[in-house]
Amino acid sequence: MVLVTDFVGTEVSQELLDDTAQRKIRGAMSAIHKLGVVHGDIRLQNIIMQDHGPGAKFYFVDFGFSRFTVDETELLDETANLNFLLRSQWKRLSYSKSQRL
């Protein structure tokens, strides 16, 4: 048996988490949640980026802990976790850049 998949892209790096990227990542999460799916393992390593710049697209991978839900609270909690992750990475990057100046 052979499993063949498309090459989607590369891991998201902290340097690429600008406002536009964060908005697109939230949009990708929203698309998953509209299907009633909780990803279950939100971290940067599970967000893949295809292309760079304004045309970049973002995908979530590794759905090993995912499950279907009708509980809106679970979806909101996961969205809050994603928002915290993105803000903390953005703050870390901003702090790191200020230290280099």
N, C-alpha and C positions, 0 to 999 in steps of 0.2 A: 504494500500500500504506500502511496506517495501523497503527501499533502503539499499543495502549491498555494502560495498566497502572493498578493501584490506587495511590492515594497512601498510602504506609505511614506516614510520619512525618517526623521531623527528625533531623539529626545529633545524636549524643550530645555533651553538653557536660560539661566537667570537673566542674561544680558538681553534676551529677546522678549522679556515680559513687560512691554510697554502697554499703554492704555488700550490700544487697538487689539493687541494680542490677547489681553485679559478679557476684553469684550467678546472676542471670537471664541475663546475657551469656554466662557460662560454660556455662549450660544450653543456650543457642542453639548454641554451638560444639559441644557434645556431640552435639546432634541431627544436625548436619552430619557429624560424624565417624562417627556410627553408620551412616551411609549409605556410609562409605568415601570421603568427599570431603575433600580438603585444599583449603582456601580459597585459600591462596597469597599473600594480600595483606592481612594483618591490620593494621589501623590504625583509629583512632577515626573517620575519615571514612567507613569502610565498615561502621559499625555505626549502624543507624537505630533511633530510639526512637518508639514509638507510645504516646501518652498519657503522663501524668506521675503520680507518686505510686505507691502500692502496686499499682495495676493496670497499670503500665507493661509493655509488651512490647518485646523487642529483636530486631532482624533484622539479618543480615549481607547486604550487597549487594556488587555488583561482583565477580562470579565469573569475571572474565576470565583470571585466572591459576590457576583451580581445576583439579583433576584427580582422577580416581579413583585410589585406592591400596589395597593390602592390607598395606602396610608400617606396622606399629604405631608404629615409631620416628618416622616422618614426622608421624603424628597427635599423638604425645606432644610432639614438638618444637614443633609449631604451638600446642598448648595451653600449653606453657611460654612461648612468645612472647606469647600473649595475657595470661597471668598477669603477665608482666613489664610489659607495656603498661599494664594496669590498675593495678598497684602504683605504677608511676612516675607516672601521672597523679594518683593519689590522694595520693601524697607531695607532688607539686607543688602540688596544691590545698591541702593541709594547711599547707604552708610559706607559701603565699600568704596564707591566712587569718591565720596567726600574725603576719605582717608588718603586717597592717592593724590589729591590736589595739593 
